[in-house]
């Protein structure tokens, strides 16, 4: 039986080789797993599936393929796709994932257990699971995301949550992987796992308008995100922070519904938006630009600018992948 230590050792090397072979930049989060599957000549199909997370299809008389549940949260979708890519890169047989072998829920230990008469954690599943973590969260990507947030150390659950958004991973899978990267201790990881993501989001929202909308995410952006591209799903909330000398201009598609702005005593203004499905199956693109208050926006050079994409739920054969978030300037 393969130990988890051995699985991570194998997966670390395999993920680094996959980054190289598939022309993936390991320092530019979010790591583009859709594009990696395309580069590996493995079709990816998105379908809503009530009981399954995903499947790796591989038979002698056809090309390999990956099927991923489009109805699960974005972090889980990306993790599942990377898990299936791991099966492909590690030359595994065909598999079906029902969630039992994915670190998406608060499992305290990664042990083999019985479900429906079979073992959950086979050697194949361990190595594919470890591959997903190393592929989506290589050390360079994590350090780059920390740089965007202006962090040199991770000390709070809210920092981990914001980090996971930039990485495009779930909060819990991010927490679990930090000890593997030697960025956090196992003890700190266990304490962060005890935090409820819904409570973290409520604490993070400076506008106090977060209402615990299921699996929706809450982004907060400011000048440190200059030049970045933020990706929202329908129902996500975005909060942009402007200091006393900044005005924010919003241009682009009708895919964000603005909430009531909130001002602080120190001159800071928080503007907040909900990502809507007004465009239905079409992605929406918005640009949020900060200008100096004392200069007309028609004449001023932007102080900082962020591109926001509101992504429609994936469905059918994947034809395009995620574009990497550009590093802060």
Secondary structure, 3 states (H helix, E strand, C coil): CCCHHHHHHHHHHHHHHHHHHCCCCCCCCCCCHHHHHHHCCCEEEEECCCCCCEEEECCCCCCCEEEEECCCCHHHHHHHHHHHHHHHHCCCCCEEECCCCCCCCCCCCCCCCEECCEECCCHHHHHHHHHHHHHHCCHHHHHHHHHHCCCCCCCCHHHHHHHHHHHCCCHHHHHHHHCCCCCCCHHHHHHHHCCCHHHHHHHHCCCCCCCCCCCCCEEEECHHHCCCEEEEECCCEEEEEECCCEEEEEEECCCEEECCCEECCCCCEEEEEEECCCCCCCCEEEEEEEEECCCCCCCCCCCEEEEEEEECCCCEECCCCCCCCCCCC
